[in-house]
Amino acid sequence: MINIKISENLHLLMKEYGVNQVKLAADIKISQSAISAWLLNKKEPSITSLWLLADYFNCTVDELIGRKNF
C-alpha cells in the first residue's frame, strides 16, 4: 500500500516557508477550505493543485506526496 504524506509534508513546507492557510490559498488561488481539508487529511489535492503546490514550494510532486525526500 502506498503511504501518501501530503498532509504531513504540507504542514512542514508551510512552516518552513512561514505561510499560513490564508496566505497559501491566496498565493496559489485555491480556497482556504480546500487547503484546510488537505491538512486535515479529509481530501487529497487534485493533480493540478499538486503542481501548484510543488511550484510554490520549489519541490517535486514526488517529494510533496512522500515518494522522495526533500
N, CA, C and O atoms as a MOPAC input file, in Angstrom:
PM7 MOZYME 1SCF
protein

 N      0.84200 1    -1.18600 1     0.00000 1
 C      0.00000 1     0.00000 1     0.00000 1
 C      0.88900 1     1.25300 1     0.00000 1
 O      1.92600 1     1.29800 1     0.66200 1
 N      0.46600 1     2.23700 1    -0.73800 1
 C      1.22100 1     3.48400 1    -0.83300 1
 C      0.86800 1     4.37300 1     0.35700 1
 O     -0.30300 1     4.55500 1     0.68800 1
 N      1.88600 1     4.91500 1     0.98200 1
 C      1.68600 1     5.82000 1     2.10600 1
 C      1.89700 1     7.24900 1     1.60900 1
 O      3.03100 1     7.71700 1     1.51300 1
 N      0.80800 1     7.93500 1     1.29600 1
 C      0.89600 1     9.30600 1     0.79500 1
 C      0.91200 1    10.25300 1     1.99000 1
 O      0.05300 1    10.18600 1     2.86800 1
 N      1.90700 1    11.13300 1     2.00100 1
 C      2.13300 1    12.01300 1     3.14800 1
 C      1.88800 1    13.48000 1     2.81100 1
 O      2.62900 1    14.35100 1     3.26700 1
 N      0.86700 1    13.75900 1     2.02200 1
 C      0.62700 1    15.13100 1     1.59700 1
 C      0.40400 1    16.04300 1     2.79700 1
 O      1.02000 1    17.10600 1     2.88500 1
 N     -0.45900 1    15.64800 1     3.71300 1
 C     -0.77600 1    16.48300 1     4.86200 1
 C      0.47500 1    16.78500 1     5.69500 1
 O      0.75200 1    17.93800 1     6.02800 1
 N      1.20700 1    15.75000 1     6.01700 1
 C      2.42200 1    15.90600 1     6.82500 1
 C      3.42800 1    16.81700 1     6.12000 1
 O      3.97800 1    17.73100 1     6.73400 1
 N      3.66500 1    16.57000 1     4.84400 1
 C      4.65000 1    17.36800 1     4.10900 1
 C      4.17400 1    18.79700 1     3.89400 1
 O      4.97500 1    19.73100 1     3.92700 1
 N      2.88200 1    18.97000 1     3.67500 1
 C      2.35200 1    20.31800 1     3.50200 1
 C      2.50900 1    21.12600 1     4.78800 1
 O      2.86100 1    22.30500 1     4.73900 1
 N      2.25300 1    20.50500 1     5.93100 1
 C      2.48100 1    21.17600 1     7.22200 1
 C      3.94400 1    21.62000 1     7.34200 1
 O      4.22200 1    22.76000 1     7.71500 1
 N      4.86800 1    20.72200 1     7.02600 1
 C      6.29100 1    21.03900 1     7.13100 1
 C      6.69700 1    22.17200 1     6.19500 1
 O      7.42500 1    23.08100 1     6.59300 1
 N      6.23000 1    22.11500 1     4.96400 1
 C      6.58800 1    23.14200 1     3.98900 1
 C      5.99900 1    24.50000 1     4.36100 1
 O      6.66300 1    25.52700 1     4.22000 1
 N      4.76700 1    24.50400 1     4.82900 1
 C      4.15900 1    25.76600 1     5.23600 1
 C      4.92700 1    26.39300 1     6.39300 1
 O      5.11200 1    27.60900 1     6.43400 1
 N      5.36800 1    25.56800 1     7.32400 1
 C      6.15500 1    26.07400 1     8.45000 1
 C      7.50000 1    26.60400 1     7.95600 1
 O      7.93400 1    27.68500 1     8.35400 1
 N      8.15300 1    25.83700 1     7.08900 1
 C      9.46000 1    26.24000 1     6.55300 1
 C      9.36900 1    27.55800 1     5.79000 1
 O     10.25800 1    28.40200 1     5.90000 1
 N      8.31100 1    27.73500 1     5.02700 1
 C      8.14000 1    28.94000 1     4.21300 1
 C      7.44500 1    30.06300 1     4.97500 1
 O      7.33000 1    31.17800 1     4.46700 1
 N      6.98300 1    29.78000 1     6.18300 1
 C      6.34500 1    30.79900 1     7.00600 1
 C      5.01800 1    31.28800 1     6.45000 1
 O      4.70500 1    32.47500 1     6.54000 1
 N      4.23800 1    30.38200 1     5.87500 1
 C      2.93000 1    30.76700 1     5.34100 1
 C      1.81500 1    30.03900 1     6.08500 1
 O      1.97600 1    28.89700 1     6.51500 1
 N      0.70100 1    30.71300 1     6.22400 1
 C     -0.46700 1    30.07800 1     6.81800 1
 C     -1.44000 1    29.69500 1     5.70500 1
 O     -1.17700 1    29.94600 1     4.52900 1
 N     -2.54700 1    29.09700 1     6.07800 1
 C     -3.52400 1    28.63100 1     5.09100 1
 C     -4.06800 1    29.76800 1     4.23600 1
 O     -4.24100 1    29.61300 1     3.02700 1
 N     -4.33400 1    30.89500 1     4.85300 1
 C     -4.91800 1    32.03000 1     4.14000 1
 C     -3.94600 1    32.56400 1     3.09000 1
 O     -4.33700 1    32.82200 1     1.95100 1
 N     -2.68200 1    32.72700 1     3.47100 1
 C     -1.67900 1    33.24000 1     2.52500 1
 C     -1.44600 1    32.24900 1     1.39700 1
 O     -1.40800 1    32.63600 1     0.22900 1
 N     -1.29100 1    30.97700 1     1.73500 1
 C     -1.07800 1    29.96200 1     0.70500 1
 C     -2.25500 1    29.93500 1    -0.26800 1
 O     -2.05800 1    29.89400 1    -1.48300 1
 N     -3.46800 1    29.95800 1     0.26000 1
 C     -4.66000 1    29.94100 1    -0.58700 1
 C     -4.66700 1    31.12800 1    -1.55000 1
 O     -4.94400 1    30.97100 1    -2.73900 1
 N     -4.36200 1    32.30100 1    -1.03100 1
 C     -4.34100 1    33.49700 1    -1.87600 1
 C     -3.23500 1    33.41100 1    -2.92100 1
 O     -3.44500 1    33.77700 1    -4.07700 1
 N     -2.07100 1    32.93300 1    -2.52600 1
 C     -0.92300 1    32.88300 1    -3.43300 1
 C     -1.11400 1    31.90100 1    -4.58800 1
 O     -0.67800 1    32.17000 1    -5.70800 1
 N     -1.76200 1    30.76500 1    -4.32300 1
 C     -1.93100 1    29.77500 1    -5.39900 1
 C     -3.36300 1    29.74700 1    -5.93800 1
 O     -3.71000 1    28.91200 1    -6.77400 1
 N     -4.18400 1    30.67300 1    -5.44500 1
 C     -5.55900 1    30.82900 1    -5.92300 1
 C     -6.39300 1    29.54400 1    -5.76500 1
 O     -7.06200 1    29.08700 1    -6.69200 1
 N     -6.32200 1    28.99400 1    -4.56100 1
 C     -7.10300 1    27.83300 1    -4.14800 1
 C     -7.85800 1    28.25300 1    -2.89200 1
 O     -7.36000 1    29.07600 1    -2.12300 1
 N     -9.03100 1    27.71200 1    -2.67700 1
 C     -9.79100 1    28.10800 1    -1.49000 1
 C     -9.07600 1    27.66500 1    -0.20500 1
 O     -8.41400 1    26.62800 1    -0.16300 1
 N     -9.23000 1    28.47000 1     0.81500 1
 C     -8.64100 1    28.14500 1     2.11200 1
 C     -9.26700 1    26.88400 1     2.66700 1
 O     -8.59900 1    26.11900 1     3.36400 1
 N    -10.53400 1    26.65100 1     2.37500 1
 C    -11.19700 1    25.44100 1     2.87000 1
 C    -10.60900 1    24.18300 1     2.23300 1
 O    -10.55500 1    23.13400 1     2.87400 1
 N    -10.16800 1    24.27800 1     0.98100 1
 C     -9.52100 1    23.13000 1     0.32600 1
 C     -8.19300 1    22.82400 1     1.01300 1
 O     -7.88000 1    21.66300 1     1.27700 1
 N     -7.42400 1    23.85400 1     1.29800 1
 C     -6.14000 1    23.65500 1     1.97600 1
 C     -6.36000 1    23.06100 1     3.36200 1
 O     -5.62400 1    22.16800 1     3.78300 1
 N     -7.35900 1    23.55100 1     4.06300 1
 C     -7.68900 1    23.00400 1     5.37900 1
 C     -8.02800 1    21.51900 1     5.28500 1
 O     -7.57900 1    20.72400 1     6.11000 1
 N     -8.81200 1    21.15100 1     4.28700 1
 C     -9.18700 1    19.74400 1     4.10200 1
 C     -7.96600 1    18.88000 1     3.81600 1
 O     -7.88700 1    17.74700 1     4.29200 1
 N     -7.00700 1    19.40400 1     3.04000 1
 C     -5.76800 1    18.65400 1     2.76300 1
 C     -4.97100 1    18.46500 1     4.04300 1
 O     -4.46200 1    17.37700 1     4.31200 1
 N     -4.86600 1    19.52400 1     4.82800 1
 C     -4.07900 1    19.46300 1     6.06700 1
 C     -4.70500 1    18.51900 1     7.09500 1
 O     -3.99800 1    17.91600 1     7.90200 1
 N     -6.01900 1    18.39600 1     7.06200 1
 C     -6.72800 1    17.51400 1     7.99600 1
 C     -6.92500 1    16.10300 1     7.43700 1
 O     -7.59900 1    15.28000 1     8.05600 1
 N     -6.34700 1    15.82700 1     6.28700 1
 C     -6.47700 1    14.51400 1     5.62100 1
 C     -7.92200 1    14.17100 1     5.29100 1
 O     -8.28300 1    12.99500 1     5.24400 1
 N     -8.74300 1    15.17500 1     5.06500 1
 C    -10.13000 1    14.92300 1     4.67500 1
 C    -10.24900 1    14.74900 1     3.16800 1
 O    -11.13700 1    14.04500 1     2.68800 1
 N     -9.35700 1    15.38800 1     2.42700 1
 C     -9.32400 1    15.29800 1     0.96900 1
 C     -7.87700 1    15.33400 1     0.51600 1
 O     -6.98600 1    15.75500 1     1.25300 1
 N     -7.66100 1    14.88100 1    -0.71600 1
 C     -6.33700 1    14.98600 1    -1.32800 1
 C     -6.41000 1    15.97700 1    -2.47500 1
 O     -7.43300 1    16.06600 1    -3.15400 1
 N     -5.33500 1    16.72200 1    -2.69700 1
 C     -5.33500 1    17.70300 1    -3.79100 1
 C     -5.40300 1    17.01700 1    -5.15600 1
 O     -4.92600 1    15.89600 1    -5.33100 1
 N     -6.00100 1    17.71200 1    -6.10600 1
 C     -6.01100 1    17.24100 1    -7.49500 1
 C     -4.58800 1    17.32400 1    -8.04700 1
 O     -3.71700 1    17.94000 1    -7.43300 1
 N     -4.35700 1    16.71700 1    -9.18100 1
 C     -3.01800 1    16.78700 1    -9.78100 1
 C     -2.66200 1    18.23700 1   -10.10700 1
 O     -1.51000 1    18.64000 1    -9.94800 1
 N     -3.62900 1    19.01400 1   -10.55700 1
 C     -3.36000 1    20.43000 1   -10.84200 1
 C     -2.95200 1    21.16300 1    -9.57200 1
 O     -2.02800 1    21.97700 1    -9.59400 1
 N     -3.63100 1    20.88100 1    -8.47200 1
 C     -3.27600 1    21.51100 1    -7.19200 1
 C     -1.90400 1    21.04600 1    -6.72200 1
 O     -1.14300 1    21.83700 1    -6.16500 1
 N     -1.58000 1    19.78400 1    -6.93600 1
 C     -0.24400 1    19.28900 1    -6.57500 1
 C      0.83800 1    20.02200 1    -7.35400 1
 O      1.88400 1    20.36400 1    -6.80300 1
 N      0.58600 1    20.26200 1    -8.63800 1
 C      1.55900 1    21.01600 1    -9.44200 1
 C      1.73200 1    22.43000 1    -8.90400 1
 O      2.85100 1    22.93300 1    -8.80500 1
 N      0.60900 1    23.07400 1    -8.55400 1
 C      0.68100 1    24.43000 1    -7.99800 1
 C      1.47900 1    24.44400 1    -6.69500 1
 O      2.32200 1    25.31500 1    -6.48200 1
 N      1.20500 1    23.47000 1    -5.82900 1
 C      1.92000 1    23.38900 1    -4.55400 1
 C      3.40800 1    23.12100 1    -4.77100 1
 O      4.25300 1    23.74200 1    -4.12600 1
 N      3.72500 1    22.20500 1    -5.66900 1
 C      5.12900 1    21.87700 1    -5.93800 1
 C      5.87100 1    23.09300 1    -6.48100 1
 O      7.00200 1    23.36500 1    -6.07800 1
 N      5.23700 1    23.82300 1    -7.39200 1
 C      5.86900 1    25.04100 1    -7.92500 1
 C      6.05200 1    26.07800 1    -6.82100 1
 O      7.10200 1    26.71400 1    -6.73000 1
 N      5.04200 1    26.24800 1    -5.99200 1
 C      5.08600 1    27.24200 1    -4.91800 1
 C      6.20800 1    26.93800 1    -3.92500 1
 O      6.93900 1    27.83500 1    -3.50400 1
 N      6.33300 1    25.66900 1    -3.56000 1
 C      7.32100 1    25.27700 1    -2.56500 1
 C      8.64300 1    24.80700 1    -3.18200 1
 O      9.51700 1    24.29900 1    -2.48000 1
 N      8.78000 1    24.98200 1    -4.49700 1
 C     10.02900 1    24.64500 1    -5.18700 1
 C     10.46400 1    23.21000 1    -4.88800 1
 O     11.60600 1    22.95800 1    -4.50200 1
 N      9.53700 1    22.28900 1    -5.07300 1
 C      9.82200 1    20.87300 1    -4.87600 1
 C      9.12600 1    20.08800 1    -5.97900 1
 O      8.43500 1    20.66800 1    -6.81600 1
 N      9.30100 1    18.79700 1    -5.98200 1
 C      8.61300 1    17.96800 1    -6.96400 1
 C      7.32600 1    17.41500 1    -6.35500 1
 O      7.15600 1    17.40100 1    -5.13600 1
 N      6.43300 1    16.96500 1    -7.21700 1
 C      5.21000 1    16.32100 1    -6.73500 1
 C      5.58300 1    15.05800 1    -5.96000 1
 O      4.95900 1    14.75400 1    -4.94300 1
 N      6.59300 1    14.31800 1    -6.42700 1
 C      7.04000 1    13.12600 1    -5.69900 1
 C      7.48300 1    13.46900 1    -4.28000 1
 O      7.18500 1    12.73200 1    -3.34000 1
 N      8.18400 1    14.57400 1    -4.12300 1
 C      8.59800 1    14.98900 1    -2.77600 1
 C      7.38300 1    15.38500 1    -1.94800 1
 O      7.29000 1    15.04600 1    -0.76900 1
 N      6.46500 1    16.09500 1    -2.56300 1
 C      5.27600 1    16.56600 1    -1.85500 1
 C      4.42300 1    15.41100 1    -1.33600 1
 O      3.88500 1    15.48400 1    -0.23200 1
 N      4.29800 1    14.35200 1    -2.12300 1
 C      3.45500 1    13.22500 1    -1.69300 1
 C      4.23300 1    12.18000 1    -0.89400 1
 O      3.64900 1    11.21000 1    -0.41100 1
 N      5.54200 1    12.36900 1    -0.75100 1
 C      6.33000 1    11.48500 1     0.09600 1
 C      7.00500 1    10.33100 1    -0.61100 1
 O      7.51000 1     9.42100 1     0.04600 1
 N      7.02600 1    10.34600 1    -1.95000 1
 C      7.72200 1     9.27400 1    -2.68500 1
 C      9.22400 1     9.47200 1    -2.65900 1
 O      9.98100 1     8.51100 1    -2.79700 1
 N      9.66500 1    10.71800 1    -2.48100 1
 C     11.08700 1    11.05300 1    -2.35800 1
 C     11.21500 1    12.05400 1    -1.22300 1
 O     10.28100 1    12.79500 1    -0.91700 1
 N     12.38200 1    12.06200 1    -0.61000 1
 C     12.63900 1    13.01500 1     0.47700 1
 C     13.02600 1    14.37700 1    -0.07900 1
 O     13.58100 1    14.48400 1    -1.17300 1
 N     12.72500 1    15.41300 1     0.68900 1
 C     13.09800 1    16.77200 1     0.30100 1
 C     14.58900 1    16.91700 1     0.28500 1
 O     15.10100 1    17.99400 1    -0.01800 1

